[in-house]
């Protein structure tokens, strides 16, 4: 059985992103995952459809979104966008509520049985307002990646 390790590298951590809406952010992150051989094209449509049915905006201390799926995933991965201006994601707990977020954490896993463990690990990060604000202020992808590696530990497999 595969380990939980989510692959990432600096090209998959985007800072200073300008996007019109949630779909354009998700597509941008998917492009990076595809460029790195982590997903098949079917992943993009699957995650966009899932976002419509099961939205991923979270009203945490620093509002964020965490789109995720396993369909079309070739290699478990993590990609992230730090937006210059917030975009609207619908709320995970209440789809009628809109969450204005500047942090989007996208991941894909090849084995869906790991999804709960990965989400639980991410939830510990989402409780640290200081860490999330630091991510929003950092302009260098490598520094955000290092911060995520320190927070996620063995859950993240990095490549410089």
N, C-alpha and C positions, 0 to 999 in steps of 0.2 A: 504494500500500500504506500502511496506517495506521501511524503511529509507535507506539512502545512505550508512550507516555504513559498512565499509569493515573490516572484522575480520582479526586479525593477532596476532601472539605471537612470542617470540624469536626464536622458532624452524623454523619459516617461513622467518626469516631474516638471510641471509647467508653472512658471510664475509670471506675473504681469499679464495674465490672460484677459482679453476683451472678447466677450461673447454676447450675442443677442438674447439667447434663451437657453434653457436646460438642454434641449436637444443638440444645439450646436456645441455645447461643452462636452456632452457625452460623445458626440461624433469626433471631436478633436482628440479626446483621450483614446477613443477606439483606434483612430488613425495611428497614434503612437504605439499602441499595443500591436497593431497589425504590422507596422514597420519593424517591430522587434520579434516577429514570428510567434506571438502569443495567442492570436485568435484567427479564426476564419471569418470571411465576410458575413456569414450567417449570424455571428455574435452581435453585430451592430444592430440588425433589425430585431433580434431577440431581446436585447437589453432595452431598446426603445419601446418595444411592445410591453415588456415587463414594467417599465417605469410608468406607463399609462395605467396599468391594472394595479400595480403595487408600488406606489410612489415611495421615494426614499429620502425626502427632506426630513431633517431632524431639528426640532426647536431646542437645541442644546444651548448652553451659555453663549457659545459662538455658533450661530446657525450654520448647518452644513448639510450635504447630501452624500449618500453612499450607494450609488447604483452598483449592482452586482448580479451575476448570473453564471451558469456553467455551460450553457448551450454554445457550441462553437468555440470553446476554449481549448487550445492546443497545449498551453503551458500556464500553470497558475501564475498570476501576475498581479501587480499593484501599479496604478497610475493615479496621478493627482493633479488638480488644477487649483491655483491660487488666483482668483479673479480680481481685477482692478475695481470693478463695480459689481454689486450683487446681481444674480439672476434668480428667477423664481422657480422653485421646485415645489411640488405639492407635498404635503406632510404625510409621513408614513402612518401616523396614528389617526389622522383625520384628513382624508383626501380633499375635503372642501377648504382646508386651511392652506395658505401659501407661505412658504418659507423663503425668505430672501437670503441667499447664501453666497459667500465668497470662497468657501472651501468645498471642493468636490473630490471625494475619494472614490475611485472606481477600481473594482477588482473582479477578476474572473478566476474560477477554480475548476480544475479538471474533475475533481471528485466532490460531488455535492454534499457528501456526508461531513465535510470539513466546514461547511458554511457557518454553522452555529458557533463553532470554536473561533473562527476568524472574526465574526461579528462581535462576539464576546470580548475578544482581544481589542478590537477597535473601540468598543464602548468605554474601555478604561482610559483611552486617549481623549475621548470626547468629554470626559469629566474634568479635564485640566484646561481651564480657561486661559491660563498663562501660556501653556504650550501652543494652543490654537492661535492665540494672538501673535505669538512669536512666528508661527508659520506664515501668517498673513503679512507680516512685516518683512520677511526675508525675501530678498530679490534673487538669490542664487539657488538654482535647482540643486546643486551639490549639497548645500547647507541644509535645505529642507529634507533631502534624502538622508543625510546623516542624522538629522533629528528623528525622522521616522524610523530609521534603523535602531536608534537608541530606545525608542518607545515600543517598537514591535518585536525587537530582539530576534529570536529564531524564526519568527513568522515571516521575516523579510530577508530575501536573498538579494544582495546588492552587487552591482557591477559598476565600477567607476568608468 
